[in-house]
Amino acid sequence: MNNPDQMITWSRGNGRLPDHVWNGTTPVDEERPGADLNGGLANLAFITAALRRKTRVWCLTAVLGLAIGTGLYVKFPPAFHATATVLLAYSPGVNPSVQVENEVSTAQSEPVASRVVQELKLPQTVASFQAAYTVTAVTTNVLTINVGAPSSTAAVQRVSALATAFLQYRVSAALAQEQQQVAVLDQQYDAAQQELLALQARESSLPTPLPAADKGEYNRLQAQIAQQDQILSYATGTTLAAKTAENTIAADSYVLDPAIALKRSRIKGPGLYFAGGLFGGLVVGMGCVIVAALTSGRLRRRDDVAAALGAPVRLSVGRLRRRRLPLPRPRRAAKRKLDMKRVVTYLRGAVPGSSRGPANLAVVAVDDAQVVAQAFVSLAASCAAEGKQVVVADLSGGAQLARLLEARDPGVHAVRQDGANLVLFLPQREDIAPVGPVPGGAFPAGPAQIDPALVTACSSADLLLTFATLDPALGGDHLRTWATNAVAVVTAGESTAERVHGVGEMIRLAGTRLDSAILLGADESDESLGVPDPADQSMLIKPV
């Protein structure tokens, strides 16, 4: 082990380490803007990958839509329809092309619908019944009435009653109009009759033979008598025509084609409800997934993670966390086990060699510390199984590593995992920046005491593994006293660019070399290399 007073030296001015790390300043113009950390195109592959990740979401919305469609079918089943054709007769002097529109409106009017509702005692309002039928003008003299009802029999009954009610309403309306017109004509006839009698009486009072002086009066009386005769003839003829028209409307307007039930497919109706609900739920679910993916600022691509972190992503695997499914998935379980072995193998290869003292490595969980802790424990157990003395330190928030190893009390503990013996160090809860045994000079915040038991354990250890999580509010300068090299583990879709970038900066500012990164839960469609931009290669801290 190196001398505790010996400090790690770094080459300055060689382009590997930015000057602001040496002088303690962090100028804004040397920081990578957050907007540059987000990359990738929202192409078809991006959308397909988002839909594949959230298959359960849009499948659930599709099932929900199907359930809604089924409920609507049960609550509001498709109506049975029946039709009837009505032949119309008009009064003389009426323009059929104009009058037919009035007849359609009359058939759909509230008085006609109200008659049917009252006659059949329908369990619905007049407005709802009006919405259940349509009236179409086939020609200027023929109307087709289409009525929907819960059953075929009810549809036939309702359309028959509606056609009859419509014809009766027309007759009653024509009769009322005829009666009103006859009443006016009767008044005119009576007035003309009285005037005629008066004129005839005045004519009779003239002397015979007629004197020449009264001849003008006689001619005027004759003209007035003729005028009253015309009024009497007009009133009599119009009254007869009105009664004839009313009789014509009543006799020549009738149901041309009796009510018949229309055939209805047993598959089309339910299919529209079920397919519509299923498709609607599917579209809503997929739309929500796509919008969420387009508006999300969380990183998934290897290149994006590498650009934000400032270190290459040298390993990417699938999800290591088992999904909560009702049935076991043996293939996925085998795939997760294989991916876990790959992560452990890569971390073992990332442990640097050391000529003096124990080799050391820090595994920094950017997110999903519980899963990363499982891989970390497997790494420590595999190294201990080879006969190495392994010391593990838990610097994570929530002590995720200690929980897996079933250790609760702070301090140094001998634990056993998978048949291998390990030494666990858990700092005090109030110690937010515990100092480690790796020689790195004085702690920036001031002198701090190293746990003597930890020093004793590390003096005979072959490997020091540190599991850490970093919080921007607390900083990460203490990491330099635990490891000279670090590997960051990022979970796809869990952290934003700012979060990943912040963890990378804290590792570098601590003086620890950020070797590389591991990406968990990577998309199979991701074809990026996971290599940061060459302009950012200076951010990688490398020891001399």
C-alpha positions, 0 to 999 in steps of 0.5 A: 500500500502506498504511503498515506502522506504521498499524493497522487500526481497528475500531468498538468498542461498536457491537454488531458486535464482542464485548467479549471480543475487545477485553479479551482475555477469552473468558468461557464464558457468551459462547461458544455451547455446542457442543450448540447447534451441531448442528441438523437433523432425522433425517427421511426426507429426511435418511436418503435423502440419507445413503443416496444419499451412501453408495450404493457402501457398501450396493451393495457389501454387497448384492453381498457378501450375494449372493455369500454366498447363492451360496456357501451354495447351492453348499455347501448346496444345497436338499434333494430331498424324498420322502414315505411313509405308514405305517399302524399297528395297536395292541395291544388295550386301547391308547388310539390318541390317546395312543399315536400321539404315542409312535409319532412319537417312536419314528420320530424316535428314534436307534435307528431313524435308526441302522438306516437310516444303517447299512443305507444306509451314509450319509456322515453322522452319525445326528444329522444324518440325524435332522435331515433328516426329519420325522414327522407324525401324519395320524390316530391310525393314519397317519404321514407321513414326509418325508425330505430328501436331496441327490438325488431318488433318494436321498430315495426310497431313504432314506424307504423304508428309514426306513419299513421300519426303523420298522415293523421296530423296532415289531415287534421292540419288540412281540416283546421286550415279548411275550417278556418278558410270556410269560416272566413268565406261564410262571413264574406257570403253572409255580408254579400247576401245582406248587401245584395238584399239591400240593393235589390230592395233599393232597386224595387223602390225605383218608379216604373216606368223609370224616369230619365233622371233615375237612370244613372242610379239604376245602372249603379245599383245593377253594377253593385248587385252584379258585384255581390253576385260574384262575391257569393259565387266566389265564396261558394266555389272556394268553400267547395274547393277547400272541402274537396282539397281536404278530402283529397289529402285525406283520401289520396295520402296513405302508407304506400309500403307497409312497415318492414324490419331491416336486416341487421348483421349479427357481427357488424354491430358488435364488431364496431363496438369491440373493434372501435373500443380496442382501436381507440384504446390502442391509439390513445395508449400509443399516442401517450407513449410517443408524446411522452418519449418525444417530450422526455429529457431522459437519456437512452442512447449510448452516444447521448450518455457518453456525451453527457458523462464525458466518458465512453460507454464500453458495455451496454446490456438489457434490463437487470431488474426483473419485471413484475409479470404474472407468469415467469419468463425463463428466457428473460431470466436467463438473459438477465443472468447472462447480462449480469455476468457480463457486467461483473466480468467487465467490472473485474477487467476495469480493476486497475493493477497496483504494485503497492497496496490493494487495487481499488475501483469505485462503482458509481451508480448514477441511478437505480442503485439497488440493481447496481448494488446486486452487480457490485456484490456479485463482483466482490464475491467472485473476486473473493472466491479466487482467494483475494482479500476483498474490502467493500465500502458502501458510500451509497445513499440508503446503504443499498449495499449494506442491505444486500449484505444484511449489515446495519451497524456502521463500522467494519464488518466481516460478511459472507456472500455466496460462500465468499468472505468479505469485509464491509465498511459502512460509514456513520450516518452523519458522515456525509463525506467519509475519508478513505484509505487511498493516498490522495493528500489532505481532504479538501474540507479539512483534516479528517480521521480515517477509521483505524479498523478500516486502515487495518482491514485495508493493510492486508487486503488485495482489493478495495471496492467502493460502491457510491452514489453522488449527490450534487448537494453534497459533492464528491470530493471524498471519492478521491480517498477511496479510488483512483479509478471509477466506472459509472453505471447508468440506466437507460431512461432513468436520468436526464442529461444534466444528472449524468453530466453532473455525476461525471463532473463530480467524479472528475473534480474529485481527481478520480479517473472516470474510466468508462460507463456501463449502460443498463436497459439499452435498446436493441435498436440503438446503433450508436457507439457510445463514444463522446465527442473528440472535443470532450476527450480532454475531460477524461482524467488520466494519471501520469 
